[in-house]
Amino acid sequence: MPILRLAGKASIRCRPVNSALGGMKIEAITSLATAGWLTLRKALWPDGSDAEHEEEMAGFLADPSRFGQFIARSEGGTSVGMAEVSVRSDYVNGTESSPVAFLEGLYVAPQARHTGVARALLQAIRTWALAHGCTELASDTQLENTVSQAVHARLGFIETERVVYFNMALQQPNAA
């Protein structure tokens, strides 16, 4: 049964769906040099440069009371998944409390999908969120991302609303 390690102290046992990852470990990320974090992050958000990712990652690490990050490793030590969470005190659509834990990102490598990695990462997020005074965990995805919507549903999230955002460019009137 895999062990969930949070900040190197607490351990929680979690059972994967597929015993192929029986030695899986979930670890809190506390260093920018954590093996696999940047690679998994770039797989989830491929549009960012390494420098952009590293700048954001450093910001997360600098504020551990607001941000948490976790990595899943296979029995052999390969990085197979990652999750990032934040505490949001502003209004979060579909929630009733504040502060709210917000799942900023969850990624599982294709070869490790359907094995319990996402569920184990989510358990780490839930434990972290409760320790940070949150009673709700929220997340979002794009309307066309039906795969992410299905994953959220399988993990126990309940859809609360759908939103379409609008924007209008504003121009200064000509001074005459």
Backbone torsions as a table, in degrees:
resi	resn	phi	psi	omega
1	MET	NA	132.1	-177.4
2	PRO	-67.2	157.8	178.9
3	ILE	-112.0	133.9	177.6
4	LEU	-99.3	115.7	-179.0
5	ARG	-109.0	125.9	179.3
6	LEU	-115.3	121.7	178.7
7	ALA	51.9	29.0	175.7
8	GLY	71.8	4.1	-175.7
9	LYS	-115.8	-69.1	-176.0
10	ALA	-75.1	148.3	176.1
11	SER	-129.2	138.2	176.2
12	ILE	-130.2	133.0	177.0
13	ARG	-86.6	135.5	177.6
14	CYS	-135.7	142.4	-175.0
15	ARG	-100.8	120.6	176.8
16	PRO	-75.2	156.3	177.1
17	VAL	-67.5	-38.7	-175.3
18	ASN	-111.6	123.5	-176.4
19	SER	-68.6	-5.4	177.7
20	ALA	-61.9	-24.4	177.9
21	LEU	-106.8	32.9	-177.0
22	GLY	-56.6	-28.1	179.1
23	GLY	-97.9	17.0	-178.4
24	MET	-60.7	142.6	176.2
25	LYS	-127.3	140.1	173.7
26	ILE	-109.2	124.7	-177.4
27	GLU	-124.7	142.2	171.8
28	ALA	-70.4	137.3	178.0
29	ILE	-89.6	123.6	-178.9
30	THR	-125.9	5.8	-177.6
31	SER	-143.6	141.6	176.6
32	LEU	-61.5	-26.0	-177.8
33	ALA	-85.5	7.4	179.7
34	THR	-57.2	120.6	-177.0
35	ALA	-59.2	128.5	174.4
36	GLY	93.9	-21.3	-175.7
37	TRP	-60.6	-51.8	-178.8
38	LEU	-61.9	-42.3	-178.9
39	THR	-61.4	-46.6	-180.0
40	LEU	-67.1	-38.5	179.3
41	ARG	-63.1	-42.4	179.1
42	LYS	-67.4	-29.9	176.2
43	ALA	-67.6	-35.4	179.2
44	LEU	-77.4	-43.6	-178.2
45	TRP	-122.4	78.9	-173.2
46	PRO	-72.2	-12.6	-175.8
47	ASP	-77.6	-18.1	-178.8
48	GLY	-84.5	146.5	175.3
49	SER	-77.8	164.3	176.1
50	ASP	-55.2	-45.1	-178.2
51	ALA	-62.3	-41.1	178.2
52	GLU	-64.0	-45.1	177.7
53	HIS	-60.9	-47.9	-176.6
54	GLU	-63.8	-35.8	177.1
55	GLU	-63.8	-45.0	178.8
56	GLU	-66.3	-42.7	179.3
57	MET	-60.6	-42.4	178.8
58	ALA	-62.6	-39.2	176.5
59	GLY	-61.7	-40.5	178.3
60	PHE	-63.4	-46.6	-178.0
61	LEU	-64.5	-29.6	-178.6
62	ALA	-73.6	-14.2	-177.0
63	ASP	-132.5	69.5	-176.0
64	PRO	-67.4	-13.5	176.3
65	SER	-78.2	-16.4	-179.3
66	ARG	-111.9	-24.5	-175.3
67	PHE	-128.7	141.7	174.1
68	GLY	-132.9	146.3	179.0
69	GLN	-140.9	142.5	-175.7
70	PHE	-137.0	147.8	178.6
71	ILE	-127.4	141.7	176.3
72	ALA	-104.7	133.7	178.3
73	ARG	-123.1	140.8	176.0
74	SER	-70.8	172.8	179.1
75	GLU	-55.9	-32.9	179.5
76	GLY	-83.9	-1.3	177.5
77	GLY	95.4	0.6	178.6
78	THR	-70.5	136.4	176.7
79	SER	-74.1	118.8	-176.0
80	VAL	-118.5	-5.9	179.3
81	GLY	-171.0	158.6	176.6
82	MET	-149.4	154.8	176.6
83	ALA	-143.0	144.8	177.4
84	GLU	-128.3	140.9	-177.5
85	VAL	-136.4	150.8	175.1
86	SER	-134.3	162.7	171.0
87	VAL	-101.9	122.6	178.5
88	ARG	-112.1	130.6	178.8
89	SER	-102.9	-13.5	175.1
90	ASP	-76.6	173.5	179.0
91	TYR	-65.3	132.7	176.0
92	VAL	-115.6	121.9	-177.5
93	ASN	-50.1	134.3	174.5
94	GLY	82.5	3.7	-179.6
95	THR	-109.1	165.8	-178.2
96	GLU	-120.9	-1.3	-175.6
97	SER	-130.5	174.8	174.3
98	SER	-155.2	135.0	1.5
99	PRO	-75.0	163.5	-179.3
100	VAL	-124.9	135.5	171.3
101	ALA	-77.1	138.0	-177.7
102	PHE	-127.9	121.7	177.3
103	LEU	-74.2	103.5	-176.0
104	GLU	-79.1	-33.5	-178.8
105	GLY	-162.9	142.9	176.6
106	LEU	-144.1	123.8	-179.5
107	TYR	-140.0	134.3	174.6
108	VAL	-124.7	129.1	179.0
109	ALA	-58.0	143.4	-176.0
110	PRO	-50.6	-40.9	-177.4
111	GLN	-69.6	-13.2	-178.0
112	ALA	-109.8	4.5	-179.2
113	ARG	-71.2	152.1	179.7
114	HIS	65.8	29.0	179.8
115	THR	-122.9	2.3	179.7
116	GLY	98.5	1.1	-178.9
117	VAL	-63.2	-48.9	-179.0
118	ALA	-60.6	-41.9	-179.8
119	ARG	-64.6	-39.8	178.6
120	ALA	-67.4	-41.5	176.4
121	LEU	-63.2	-41.1	178.7
122	LEU	-63.1	-36.7	177.4
123	GLN	-63.2	-39.5	176.7
124	ALA	-62.8	-42.4	178.6
125	ILE	-62.0	-44.9	-179.3
126	ARG	-62.0	-44.3	179.1
127	THR	-62.3	-45.2	178.3
128	TRP	-60.6	-46.8	-177.2
129	ALA	-62.0	-43.9	178.0
130	LEU	-62.2	-40.4	178.7
131	ALA	-66.4	-20.0	179.3
132	HIS	-101.0	17.9	172.9
133	GLY	80.3	15.7	-179.3
134	CYS	-94.3	145.3	176.6
135	THR	-114.9	-3.5	177.8
136	GLU	-136.2	148.7	173.8
137	LEU	-121.8	122.0	-179.2
138	ALA	-115.5	165.6	178.4
139	SER	-159.9	173.1	174.9
140	ASP	-150.5	168.7	173.6
141	THR	-159.0	167.4	-180.0
142	GLN	-75.8	152.2	-177.9
143	LEU	-57.1	-36.5	-177.1
144	GLU	-83.8	-6.0	-177.4
145	ASN	-88.0	75.9	-176.3
146	THR	-69.5	-26.9	176.7
147	VAL	-64.4	-48.0	178.8
148	SER	-62.3	-39.7	178.3
149	GLN	-61.0	-42.4	179.0
150	ALA	-65.6	-40.6	178.0
151	VAL	-62.9	-46.1	177.6
152	HIS	-55.8	-46.8	-179.6
153	ALA	-61.6	-44.4	179.2
154	ARG	-63.3	-30.0	179.9
155	LEU	-83.0	-5.0	175.6
156	GLY	105.1	2.5	175.5
157	PHE	-72.1	149.4	177.0
158	ILE	-116.0	127.1	178.5
159	GLU	-65.1	131.8	-177.7
160	THR	-109.2	-29.8	178.6
161	GLU	-170.0	165.0	174.1
162	ARG	-121.2	141.4	-173.7
163	VAL	-133.3	141.9	170.9
164	VAL	-119.1	125.7	-179.2
165	TYR	-93.3	147.4	178.2
166	PHE	-125.3	157.6	178.3
167	ASN	-145.9	147.6	175.9
168	MET	-138.3	125.8	176.9
169	ALA	-72.5	135.8	178.2
170	LEU	-109.7	139.2	178.1
171	GLN	-121.7	143.9	176.6
172	GLN	-70.7	138.4	176.1
173	PRO	-65.8	147.6	178.5
174	ASN	-66.6	131.4	176.8
175	ALA	-80.8	115.3	-179.4
176	ALA	-124.8	NA	NA
